[in-house]
Amino acid sequence: MPHPTDDILHVLRQTWGHTQFRPLQEDIIRSVLAGQDTLALLPTGGGKSICFQVPALARPGLCLVVSPLIALMKDQVENLRKRGIKAEAVFSGMTHTEIDQTLDNCVYGPVKFLYVSPERLLTDMFRARVGKMKVSLLAVDEAHCLSQWGYDFRPPYLKIAELRELLPGVPCIALTATATEQVRQDIVEKLHFGATHRLFQQSFARPNLSYSVLSTEDKLKRLLEVVRGVGAEKTSIVYARTRRQTEDTAAFLQQHNVVAAAYHAGLPAEQRTRTQQDWMGNKTRCIVATNAFGMGIDKPDVRLVVHLDAPDNLEAYYQEAGRAGRDEKYAFAVLLSGPNDADELRRRTRQAYPPLDVVRRVYQALANFSRTAVGGGELVAFDFDLQQFAETYRLKALDAHNSLRTLAREGFVQLNEAVNNPARVHIPINHTDLYRFQVANQQHDQLIKSLLRFNGGELFAGFQRISENSLAQHLKLSVVDVRKMLLFLHRSGIIQYQPKHESPQALFTTPRFDADKLPLDQKRLLQAQELAVHKTESVIRYTAGGRCRQQLLLEYFGELDAPACGVCDFCLAKKKARQDAAPTPALREQLLKLLRTTPQTPREVLAHFVPGQAPAVTELLRELVERGELKYAPDGRLG
């Protein structure tokens, strides 16, 4: 268990094994421990989670963490539990009973961290419990999500301000890796930060990261050259826009002897887990993924991140590219740019905002698909397959996708990628009643004993993961038979059993409206579209270049006086041009010999050399005149 005092370095050593903090981490933690509202802006890989986890462990009470992504929540909870720290999560897809049990554990048990998805914050069940919890800190992860000027606005995040009213005196720390000045102001305002709040901002510069944009008409061929150039044995991520593209690209790399694998949300959960583990363990060197991959994954030795297409905004690009070089060693972020990419990016931005009548039609189709009546369905998750949905209601898949994104931005629905939820079991009865059941039902005795052997008394305290496969092997039964027995025990009230689940899900975040009366804010949607167009043009300007790539990125985030990085493609090309143009002793001798033999004008001199030598010749002529080794004659000739 962590040290109970405010010795934050001791907590860091005991829990994470680190001997010192990264830049700004200690200052941020001290601010939180002093009870001040704190906004922490740290670049990708800057160690944001430490900034709220350490102060939470250094003081009594529970840390309430608001996080937007289920996969990210589950990953952080799992990492904390591995370190012996009690952590729980409440998110879409959990049953009423599971949520009830989890919140009870946070009120009465020794839970240190409760991760909550934003749409769950102000449900009646949560409001009734949160006041009973001994909350010492509120942490808002990915805080840019609460700003409509951000790149990933999520309306449920606006509920956090109301939550703060239920937690008087509890300090709040907001964390993000990507926020413009406008977004920073929005975060402070929307979270009702106190007048004495603190802002900590580390430069978004990554001195060890070389950004490049490579123009090409054959992206796969160019990708192979880049991967081989950095080293096919080095760890890399290639981001593709579509699932099909990830699979085709991974197959192409495999054909050319690169150990690569595809990763996207449409793959079975076990395959995704295995692919990720193989990459983390360096069995697979290159992972080709959609942007579903990478959040919360801490692999410091990624040497290369390649984007086959530009993301829709620079925030997403900075975050994804920033997964390279977290060990602070030299790494590369490469964007491949085709001749029509700018037009394609603009077209995608236009398509992302379908007409309101299409949005209403998709909303109605979703209500029909989920069999949700008007006034019902709030926060009730249901399995959702976009392709099946579009085909069932004769919608274009792209229209359905973009309409659902619009509905999500407006706060009416939420879509969750497939997340691997293993089977879970809780025993709600006491030991005595369980024993009586075992005596009276010998056919189920061995299964119950196996559950207790694998999971122990924790089964009585709350839901625990179980492996149906391990149970089947232990009992020498089929997995199908084990599931039937578990379902029987569930229906008998002996256990509460949640089968394994890994489908994408959707839910209505408000009671379902009549589609014709859905209160879509046309003015706000138009503003969102204009903002998206602005962000698209920023990406196109970055791709066009003409200046240091890192300077372009930093200016977008408000750092206006950053020096040139010296390692991006533009800086390196400029450096090479200077080196190529530098005068050499041989050139000096050649010029002096030429002009001492036949005086000539500078233009006549340049005619003796190839065009690429012109800068060096011009510079050397100027230097020789300044030194007095050459002089101009009245007719303008040098000799």
C-alpha positions, 0 to 999 in steps of 0.5 A, spaced: 500 500 500 502 507 498 505 511 504 499 515 507 503 521 508 504 527 503 511 524 501 509 524 493 516 522 491 515 516 496 509 514 493 512 515 486 517 510 488 513 505 492 507 505 487 511 506 480 518 504 481 520 511 478 526 515 482 524 522 479 518 526 476 518 528 469 518 536 468 512 539 471 509 533 474 511 535 481 509 542 481 502 540 478 501 535 484 503 540 489 498 545 486 493 539 487 495 537 494 494 545 496 487 544 494 487 549 488 483 547 481 489 546 476 489 545 469 495 541 466 497 541 459 502 536 458 504 533 451 502 526 449 507 521 453 508 527 458 505 522 464 498 526 465 495 520 469 501 520 474 499 528 476 492 525 479 494 518 481 500 520 486 496 526 489 490 521 490 494 516 493 498 521 498 491 523 501 485 519 504 479 519 500 477 517 493 479 520 486 473 521 482 476 520 474 471 522 468 474 519 462 471 519 455 473 512 453 471 505 455 477 502 453 482 507 456 478 507 463 478 499 463 486 500 461 487 504 467 483 501 472 487 494 470 494 497 471 492 500 478 489 493 480 496 490 478 499 495 483 495 493 488 490 499 488 483 498 489 480 501 482 473 501 479 469 503 473 462 505 471 461 505 464 455 504 458 454 496 457 454 495 465 448 492 468 444 496 473 446 491 478 453 491 477 453 499 477 449 499 484 454 494 487 460 498 484 458 504 487 456 501 494 464 499 494 466 506 493 461 508 499 463 503 504 469 499 501 477 502 500 476 504 493 481 509 491 479 511 484 472 511 481 473 512 473 466 514 470 464 516 463 461 523 463 454 521 461 453 517 468 455 523 472 448 525 474 444 519 473 439 519 480 443 512 482 450 516 481 447 523 485 445 519 491 451 515 492 457 520 490 455 525 496 456 519 501 463 518 498 469 521 501 471 524 494 478 528 495 479 529 488 476 530 481 480 529 475 477 530 468 481 526 463 481 529 456 479 535 458 478 538 451 472 534 450 468 539 454 469 545 449 465 546 443 472 549 440 476 542 441 476 537 436 472 532 440 467 535 443 462 531 448 456 534 451 456 530 457 462 533 459 458 539 461 455 535 466 461 536 470 460 543 472 453 540 476 457 535 479 462 540 482 456 543 486 455 536 489 462 536 491 463 542 495 471 544 497 473 538 492 479 541 488 479 539 480 484 537 476 483 537 468 488 534 464 489 534 456 495 533 451 491 538 446 488 544 447 488 551 443 488 558 447 480 558 446 480 551 448 484 552 455 479 558 456 473 554 455 475 548 460 477 553 466 470 557 464 466 550 464 469 547 470 467 553 474 475 553 476 476 558 482 479 565 481 486 562 484 486 556 479 493 554 477 495 553 469 501 548 468 503 548 460 509 544 458 511 546 451 508 542 445 515 541 442 518 534 442 525 535 440 527 528 439 521 527 434 522 529 426 516 530 423 516 529 415 511 530 410 512 526 404 509 527 397 508 520 393 503 517 388 504 510 391 503 510 398 505 503 399 511 503 396 513 509 399 511 506 406 515 500 405 521 505 403 520 509 410 519 503 414 526 500 411 529 506 412 528 507 419 529 499 420 524 494 419 526 491 426 524 497 429 517 498 433 512 502 428 505 504 428 502 505 421 495 509 421 490 508 416 483 511 415 479 504 414 479 497 416 480 495 409 486 499 408 489 496 415 488 489 412 491 491 405 497 495 408 499 489 413 498 484 408 503 488 403 508 489 408 508 482 410 509 480 403 515 484 403 518 481 409 516 486 414 513 483 421 506 487 421 499 486 423 492 489 422 488 492 428 481 495 428 475 495 432 472 490 427 476 484 429 474 479 434 476 481 441 481 476 442 485 477 436 485 484 437 488 483 444 493 478 441 495 483 436 496 488 441 500 483 446 505 481 440 506 488 438 507 490 445 512 484 446 516 486 440 513 479 436 510 484 431 514 490 429 509 494 425 502 495 427 497 497 422 491 500 425 485 505 425 485 511 430 482 506 435 489 504 437 494 507 441 489 511 447 492 509 453 498 504 451 504 506 453 510 503 449 516 508 449 520 505 444 516 506 438 521 509 433 516 511 427 509 513 426 506 513 419 500 516 417 497 514 410 492 519 410 492 526 414 487 526 420 481 531 420 485 536 425 492 537 427 490 535 434 489 528 432 495 528 428 499 531 434 496 526 439 497 520 434 504 522 431 506 523 439 506 516 440 513 515 437 519 517 441 516 517 448 523 514 451 526 521 448 530 518 443 530 520 436 524 518 432 520 519 426 513 522 425 511 521 417 505 523 413 504 521 406 501 526 402 498 524 395 496 529 389 489 529 391 489 529 398 487 536 400 481 535 395 479 529 399 480 532 406 475 538 404 470 533 401 470 529 407 469 535 411 463 537 407 460 530 408 461 530 415 455 534 416 449 531 413 442 535 412 438 535 418 432 531 415 437 526 414 440 526 421 432 526 423 431 520 419 437 516 422 435 518 429 428 515 427 432 509 424 436 508 431 429 508 435 426 503 431 433 498 431 433 499 438 425 498 439 426 504 443 419 508 445 418 516 445 420 518 452 424 511 454 431 508 453 435 513 456 442 510 458 440 503 456 446 500 451 444 496 446 449 492 441 450 496 434 453 494 428 453 500 423 453 496 417 447 491 419 443 498 421 445 501 414 442 495 410 436 494 414 434 501 414 436 502 406 441 508 409 448 509 405 453 507 411 457 514 410 450 518 411 449 513 417 456 514 420 456 522 419 449 523 422 450 518 428 456 523 429 452 529 429 447 526 434 453 524 438 456 532 438 449 534 439 448 530 446 443 525 443 446 519 442 453 515 444 457 510 440 462 505 443 467 501 440 467 494 441 470 493 448 472 486 450 468 485 457 470 478 459 464 474 463 463 476 470 460 473 476 458 476 483 455 471 489 449 475 492 447 470 498 451 469 504 456 463 505 451 459 509 445 459 504 450 458 498 453 451 502 445 449 503 444 450 495 451 446 494 448 440 499 442 440 495 444 441 488 450 436 487 450 437 480 452 444 481 457 443 487 463 442 483 462 448 479 461 453 485 467 450 488 471 451 482 469 459 482 471 460 489 477 456 488 479 461 482 476 467 485 476 466 492 471 471 497 472 477 492 466 474 489 461 475 495 464 483 495 462 484 487 463 482 480 469 478 478 472 476 472 472 469 470 474 465 465 469 460 462 475 456 458 479 455 464 472 453 468 471 448 462 478 445 462 478 444 470 471 441 470 472 437 464 466 440 460 465 443 454 464 451 454 457 451 452 455 446 458 459 451 463 455 457 460 448 453 461 450 451 468 452 459 470 445 461 467 442 456 471 445 458 477 444 466 475 436 464 474 436 461 481 439 467 484 445 463 487 450 468 482 449 474 478 452 472 471 454 477 466 456 473 459 462 475 455 461 481 451 465 484 445 460 487 440 460 495 439 454 498 442 450 505 442 445 508 447 440 514 447 443 519 452 437 523 453 430 520 453 428 518 446 425 524 442 420 524 437 424 525 431 420 530 428 421 534 434 428 533 436 431 539 438 437 540 433 441 546 434 442 549 427 446 555 429 451 551 433 451 545 428 453 551 423 458 553 427 461 546 428 461 545 421 465 552 420 470 550 425 471 543 422 473 547 415 478 551 419 481 545 422 481 542 415 485 548 412 490 548 418 492 540 416 492 542 409 497 548 411 501 544 415 502 539 409 503 544 404 509 546 409 514 551 407 516 552 414 519 548 420 514 543 421 514 543 428 513 551 428 507 550 424 504 545 429 506 549 435 503 556 432 497 552 432 497 551 439 499 558 441 506 557 441 508 563 437 516 564 438 518 557 438 525 556 434 526 551 428 526 544 430 532 543 426 530 535 425 524 536 421 524 534 413 524 542 412 529 544 417 534 538 414 533 540 407 535 547 408 541 544 412 543 540 406 542 546 401 547 550 406 552 545 406 551 543 398 552 551 397 558 552 402 564 554 398 570 549 398 577 550 397 577 547 390 572 552 388 576 558 391 582 556 387 578 555 381 575 562 381 581 566 382 585 562 377 579 564 372 579 571 374 586 572 374 587 569 367 580 573 364 577 579 368 569 577 367 562 580 370 559 576 376 554 574 370 559 571 366 563 567 372 556 564 373 556 561 366 562 557 367 558 553 373 552 548 373 546 552 376 546 548 383 553 552 384 550 559 383 549 560 391 556 558 393 560 562 387 556 568 389 557 568 396 565 566 395 565 572 390 563 577 395 568 574 400 574 575 395 572 582 394 571 584 401 578 581 403 581 585 397 583 579 393 579 581 387 577 588 385 571 591 381 574 594 374 570 601 372 567 596 367 564 592 372 568 586 371 572 582 377 579 581 376 
